[in-house]
Amino acid sequence: MASIEPLKSVTISVAQESIQIRTDLPDAELNEIVESINQRFERSAKFQMDNRKRMALLAVELTSEIMELRKQLGRAKIYYDQMEKEVQNLTLLLDEGMDSVGQL
């Protein structure tokens, strides 16, 4: 069974704010997330709106991406289930064929 890492308290700087969070993410992964958010936040500077609105825009963008990924995951699960059924059917056919050959 996988061990659960204890939460550690860290301070991150994201979207021009320093916030303290508790996480079990490895530092490299957390840094990658923070960097991604900061890059997206900086790209929104061209819209000349206050930081709260920029963060709201970023939240909408990220949520939209999450919802699309969930849809893709759902389609992938359906495809996987279909392929698993096909493999079972092929296995049965192969077993039947092997039984027929064994009876000759």
C-alpha positions in Angstrom: 0.0 0.0 0.0 1.3 3.5 -0.9 2.3 5.6 2.0 0.6 9.0 2.4 3.0 11.8 2.6 2.5 14.2 5.5 1.4 17.7 4.5 4.1 20.4 4.7 3.5 24.1 5.1 5.0 26.2 2.3 4.8 29.8 1.1 4.4 30.3 -2.6 4.3 33.5 -4.7 1.6 33.2 -7.2 -0.1 36.0 -9.2 1.8 38.7 -7.4 0.7 37.4 -4.0 2.4 35.3 -1.3 0.3 32.7 0.2 0.9 29.9 2.6 -0.5 26.5 1.8 -0.2 22.9 3.1 0.6 20.3 0.5 2.1 16.9 0.0 3.3 17.8 -3.5 7.1 17.4 -4.2 8.8 20.7 -4.5 9.5 20.3 -8.3 5.9 19.6 -9.0 4.7 22.5 -6.9 7.2 24.9 -8.6 5.9 23.7 -12.0 2.3 24.5 -11.0 3.3 27.9 -9.6 5.3 28.8 -12.7 2.4 27.8 -15.0 0.0 29.9 -13.1 2.4 32.9 -13.0 3.0 32.6 -16.8 -0.7 32.6 -17.5 -1.3 35.4 -15.1 1.3 37.5 -16.8 -0.2 36.9 -20.2 -3.4 38.4 -19.0 -1.7 41.7 -18.2 -2.5 42.9 -21.7 -6.1 43.1 -20.8 -5.5 46.0 -18.4 -7.8 44.9 -15.6 -7.1 44.7 -11.9 -5.6 41.6 -10.4 -8.9 40.2 -9.0 -10.4 40.2 -12.5 -7.3 38.7 -14.0 -7.4 35.9 -11.3 -11.1 35.4 -12.1 -10.3 35.1 -15.8 -7.5 32.6 -15.0 -9.9 30.6 -12.8 -12.4 30.4 -15.7 -9.7 29.4 -18.1 -8.3 26.6 -15.9 -11.8 25.3 -15.0 -12.7 25.1 -18.7 -9.5 23.1 -19.3 -10.3 20.8 -16.3 -13.8 20.2 -17.7 -12.5 19.4 -21.1 -9.9 17.0 -19.6 -12.7 15.3 -17.7 -14.7 14.8 -20.9 -11.6 13.3 -22.6 -11.1 11.0 -19.6 -14.7 9.9 -19.8 -14.3 9.1 -23.5 -11.0 7.3 -22.8 -12.7 5.1 -20.1 -15.5 4.2 -22.5 -13.0 3.3 -25.2 -10.9 1.3 -22.7 -14.0 -0.6 -21.6 -14.9 -1.4 -25.2 -11.4 -2.6 -26.0 -11.4 -4.8 -22.9 -14.7 -6.4 -24.0 -13.2 -7.0 -27.5 -10.1 -8.6 -26.0 -12.3 -10.9 -23.9 -14.3 -11.8 -27.0 -11.1 -12.5 -29.0 -9.7 -14.6 -26.1 -12.8 -16.7 -26.1 -12.6 -17.2 -29.8 -8.9 -18.2 -29.6 -9.7 -20.6 -26.8 -12.5 -22.2 -28.8 -10.1 -22.4 -31.8 -7.4 -24.0 -29.7 -10.0 -26.5 -28.3 -11.1 -27.4 -31.9 -7.5 -27.9 -33.0 -6.8 -30.0 -29.9 -9.7 -32.4 -30.7 -8.3 -33.2 -34.2 
